[in-house]
């Protein structure tokens, strides 16, 4: 690849690497001609052209064995979201001598102000010990801060303890696109295809900032080869997409005859519609879609128009694409009977 005027061929280790973001990172690195090792549990199909090492990242013996496959120019960790800080620390410490840099995929949930306040990388972080076993932290009465946020802040602290200034942190909000396993965009597309009156959160001009996994992958790979260090980046769509354009695109690509019925937040709350899950991507907190990605854009983040992500995700679904099974899929989407009750109550029977 060409980076800052130089051709840079890298040898990297991807923690994960067989589904969604990890797979996209592997594919992007291979496209650039890099040498890629992937460490995972072998529960999903490996990508051709990758040196695959199977093991459990919570096992000291497996991690020591993994280290013998190094050295690497960088580790890109996409698989730490379900692990407590002490497991992140174990991996980072074990691989420290085998890798020059660690690119850590974190989350905007590590900020104290998430999701109530607009965020920059200078916003204060939650605090959690880097060796915590998963017990630290709490979820606030209004859903923030979250136990998850504390744990992910602890994960960042763990990487920082092992790699110091040789660590880079990527803090995405919502990542969508082909292969999505949570089910947010697939639910909206399936709902659009079904047609009829579609309950949608108003106002239509409200902007949201989901980002395409392929754009996150390209940025992560860029950072593995970058001469920057000790940096954190908010990874969100800098332009975003309005709810109106989002819903219109879902209806267009599915060739649906459905029509949006807009309901304001007070009405949805009154009828017990759950934010973030029953109507995926809908949340009333002021800061949830006010994430400043200026620093990431300056470092090379390029985000395609989100209508392309919608179209590509629908094409993936139509071609028989199925995500890796994950329990979070069942949490998302409004039951047809409940949607009908709300529509009837607001005069759209």
C-alpha positions in Angstrom: 0.0 0.0 0.0 1.0 3.7 -0.2 1.1 5.6 3.0 2.5 9.1 3.3 4.5 8.6 0.1 5.9 5.2 1.1 5.0 1.7 0.1 4.4 -0.2 3.3 3.9 -3.9 3.5 2.8 -5.0 6.9 2.6 -8.2 8.9 -0.4 -8.0 11.3 -2.3 -10.1 13.8 -6.1 -9.8 13.9 -7.7 -10.9 17.1 -10.9 -12.3 15.6 -11.0 -12.1 11.9 -13.7 -14.4 10.7 -16.9 -12.3 10.9 -18.2 -8.8 10.5 -15.6 -6.1 11.4 -12.8 -8.6 11.9 -13.5 -10.3 8.6 -13.6 -6.9 6.9 -10.3 -5.9 8.4 -8.7 -9.1 7.2 -10.1 -8.7 3.7 -8.8 -5.1 3.6 -5.3 -6.0 4.7 -5.2 -8.8 2.2 -6.3 -6.4 -0.5 -3.3 -4.3 0.3 -1.0 -7.3 0.0 -0.3 -7.7 3.7 0.7 -10.8 5.6 -2.2 -11.6 8.0 -2.5 -13.9 11.0 -5.9 -14.4 12.6 -6.5 -15.7 16.1 -9.9 -17.0 16.9 -11.9 -19.9 18.2 -12.7 -21.4 14.9 -16.4 -21.1 15.1 -16.7 -19.3 11.8 -15.2 -19.9 8.4 -11.7 -18.5 8.0 -10.8 -16.1 5.1 -8.7 -17.7 2.4 -5.1 -16.5 2.3 -4.8 -16.0 6.1 -2.6 -17.8 8.6 -5.2 -19.0 11.1 -4.3 -19.8 14.7 -7.1 -21.3 16.8 -7.4 -20.8 20.5 -9.0 -19.1 23.5 -7.8 -15.6 24.2 -8.5 -16.2 27.9 -6.0 -19.1 28.0 -2.4 -18.1 29.0 -1.1 -21.2 27.2 -3.0 -20.4 24.0 -1.7 -16.9 24.0 1.9 -18.0 24.6 1.6 -20.3 21.7 0.1 -17.5 19.6 3.1 -15.3 20.4 5.4 -17.8 18.8 3.8 -17.0 15.4 5.1 -13.4 15.6 6.5 -11.0 15.4 4.0 -8.6 13.9 4.0 -4.9 13.0 0.7 -4.5 14.6 -2.2 -6.3 16.4 -5.7 -5.2 15.5 -8.1 -6.3 18.3 -11.7 -6.7 17.2 -12.8 -9.4 19.6 -12.5 -7.9 23.1 -16.0 -6.6 23.5 -17.3 -9.6 25.5 -14.3 -9.9 27.8 -13.5 -8.1 31.1 -10.4 -5.9 31.3 -8.2 -8.6 32.9 -8.6 -10.8 29.8 -7.6 -7.9 27.6 -4.6 -7.2 29.8 -3.6 -10.9 29.6 -3.6 -10.8 25.8 -1.8 -7.4 25.6 0.9 -8.3 28.1 1.5 -11.8 26.5 1.8 -10.3 23.0 3.7 -7.2 23.9 7.1 -8.5 22.8 5.7 -10.0 19.6 4.0 -6.8 18.3 5.1 -3.3 17.8 1.6 -1.7 18.0 -1.9 -2.5 19.2 -4.9 -1.0 17.5 -7.9 -1.5 19.8 -11.5 -1.4 18.7 -13.3 0.2 21.6 -16.6 2.1 21.8 -18.0 5.6 22.5 -19.5 4.1 25.6 -16.2 4.7 27.4 -17.0 8.4 27.8 -18.6 9.7 31.0 -21.0 11.9 29.0 -22.3 9.2 26.7 -25.1 9.4 25.5 -26.2 12.7 27.2 -23.6 15.1 25.9 -21.8 15.8 22.6 -18.4 14.0 22.5 -14.9 14.7 21.4 -11.8 12.7 22.1 -11.0 15.2 24.9 -14.3 14.3 26.7 -13.6 12.6 30.1 -13.5 8.8 30.2 -15.1 6.4 32.7 -12.5 4.8 35.0 -12.1 1.1 35.6 -9.0 -0.9 36.8 -7.1 -2.7 33.9 -7.1 -6.0 35.9 -10.8 -6.0 36.8 -12.6 -9.3 36.5 -15.8 -7.9 35.2 -17.3 -6.8 38.5 -16.5 -3.1 38.4 -18.9 -0.5 37.3 -22.7 0.0 37.2 -25.5 1.0 34.9 -27.3 4.2 35.8 -31.0 4.5 36.4 -31.5 6.1 33.0 -29.3 3.7 31.2 -26.1 5.7 31.5 -23.3 5.3 32.3 -23.4 1.6 31.5 -21.6 -1.3 33.1 -20.5 -2.1 29.5 -18.9 1.4 29.2 -16.9 0.9 32.5 -15.7 -2.5 31.3 -14.6 -1.2 27.9 -12.8 1.8 29.6 -11.0 -0.9 31.7 -10.1 -2.7 28.5 -8.5 0.5 27.1 -6.6 0.9 30.4 -5.4 -2.6 30.0 -4.0 -2.0 26.5 -2.5 1.3 27.6 -0.8 -0.5 30.6 0.9 -3.0 28.2 1.6 -0.9 25.1 1.7 2.7 26.4 2.1 5.1 23.5 2.2 2.2 21.0 -1.6 1.8 21.4 -4.3 3.4 19.2 -7.9 3.4 20.2 -10.8 3.4 17.8 -14.2 4.4 19.4 -17.1 3.7 17.0 -20.7 4.3 17.9 -22.9 2.1 15.7 -21.3 -0.1 12.9 -23.6 -1.4 10.2 -23.4 -3.1 6.9 -23.3 -6.5 5.2 -22.9 -9.2 7.7 -24.3 -7.3 10.6 -25.0 -9.7 13.5 -26.9 -7.3 15.9 -29.8 -6.9 13.4 -30.5 -3.2 13.4 -30.3 -2.3 9.7 -31.6 -5.8 8.6 -34.6 -5.3 10.8 -35.4 -1.9 9.2 -35.0 -3.4 5.7 -37.2 -6.4 6.5 -39.8 -4.1 7.9 -39.7 -1.8 4.9 -40.1 -4.8 2.6 -43.2 -5.9 4.5 -44.8 -2.6 3.5 -47.9 -1.0 4.9 -47.8 1.8 7.5 -44.3 1.8 9.0 -43.9 3.4 12.4 -40.8 5.7 12.3 -39.4 8.1 15.0 -39.8 11.8 14.3 -38.5 14.2 13.4 -37.6 13.1 9.8 -34.7 15.6 9.7 -33.0 14.2 12.8 -29.5 13.1 11.8 -27.9 9.8 12.8 -24.3 8.7 12.5 -23.9 5.0 11.8 -20.8 4.0 10.0 -20.1 1.3 7.4 -18.0 -1.6 8.6 -15.8 -1.4 5.5 -15.0 2.2 6.2 -14.1 1.3 9.8 -12.0 -1.6 8.6 -10.0 0.6 6.1 -9.4 3.1 8.9 -8.2 0.5 11.3 -5.8 -0.9 8.8 -4.6 2.6 8.0 -3.8 3.1 11.7 -1.9 -0.1 11.9 0.6 1.3 9.4 0.4 4.9 10.5 3.3 6.8 12.1 1.0 8.2 14.7 0.9 6.7 18.1 -0.8 7.2 21.5 -4.0 8.5 19.8 -7.7 7.9 20.2 -10.3 8.4 17.5 -14.1 8.7 17.5 -15.2 6.7 14.5 -18.6 8.0 13.4 -20.1 9.2 10.1 -19.1 12.9 9.8 -22.1 13.8 7.6 -24.5 11.2 8.8 -28.0 10.5 7.4 -31.4 11.9 8.3 -34.1 9.6 9.5 -36.1 10.7 6.5 -33.4 9.7 4.0 -32.7 6.5 5.9 -36.3 5.4 5.8 -36.7 6.5 2.2 -33.7 4.5 1.2 -34.9 1.4 3.0 -38.2 1.6 1.1 -36.5 2.3 -2.2 -34.0 -0.5 -2.2 -36.7 -3.0 -1.1 -39.1 -1.7 -3.8 -41.7 -1.4 -1.1 -45.1 0.3 -1.3 -44.9 1.0 2.4 -45.1 4.5 3.8 -43.6 6.0 6.9 -45.8 7.2 9.7 -43.9 9.6 11.9 -44.4 9.6 15.7 -42.6 11.9 18.1 -40.6 10.7 21.0 -43.3 11.5 23.6 -45.9 9.4 21.7 -43.5 6.5 21.4 -42.5 6.6 25.0 -46.2 6.9 26.1 -46.9 3.7 24.2 -44.0 1.8 25.8 -41.8 1.6 22.7 -38.3 0.8 23.8 -35.5 3.0 22.6 -32.5 1.6 20.8 -34.0 -1.9 20.5 -37.7 -2.0 19.5 -37.0 0.8 17.1 -33.3 0.2 16.3 -31.1 3.3 16.2 -33.8 5.5 17.8 -32.7 7.2 21.0 -33.7 10.6 22.5 -30.5 11.4 24.5 -29.0 14.6 23.2 -25.4 13.3 22.6 -26.1 9.9 21.0 -25.7 11.3 17.5 -23.4 14.2 18.4 -20.0 12.4 18.1 -17.2 14.6 16.7 -15.2 12.6 14.2 -13.0 15.5 13.0 -9.8 13.9 14.3 -10.5 10.6 12.5 -11.3 12.4 9.3 -8.0 14.3 9.5 -6.3 11.0 10.0 -7.9 9.4 6.9 -11.4 8.2 7.8 -13.5 8.2 4.7 -17.2 7.3 5.0 -19.3 6.4 1.9 -22.8 7.9 1.7 -24.9 5.7 4.0 -27.4 5.0 1.3 -24.7 2.8 -0.2 -24.5 0.8 3.0 -28.3 0.4 3.0 -28.3 -0.8 -0.6 -25.3 -3.2 -0.1 -26.8 -4.7 3.1 -30.1 -5.4 1.2 -28.1 -7.0 -1.6 -26.3 -9.2 0.9 -29.6 -10.2 2.5 -31.2 -11.0 -0.9 -28.2 -13.1 -1.9 -28.8 -15.4 1.0 -26.4 -13.6 3.4 -26.9 -14.6 7.0 -25.1 -13.2 10.1 -23.2 -15.2 12.7 -25.8 -16.2 15.3 -25.7 -13.9 18.2 -28.1 -13.4 21.1 -28.4 -9.6 20.5 -30.3 -10.2 17.3 -33.4 -11.3 19.2 -33.4 -8.0 21.2 -34.1 -5.8 18.2 -37.3 -5.0 16.4 -40.9 -4.0 17.2 -43.4 -6.8 17.1 -46.0 -6.3 14.4 -48.9 -6.5 17.0 -47.3 -3.7 19.1 -46.6 -1.6 16.1 -50.3 -2.0 15.0 -51.5 -0.9 18.4 -49.4 2.2 18.3 -50.4 3.1 14.8 -54.0 2.6 15.7 -53.7 4.8 18.8 -52.2 7.7 16.8 -54.9 7.4 14.1 -53.3 5.3 11.5 -55.3 2.1 11.6 
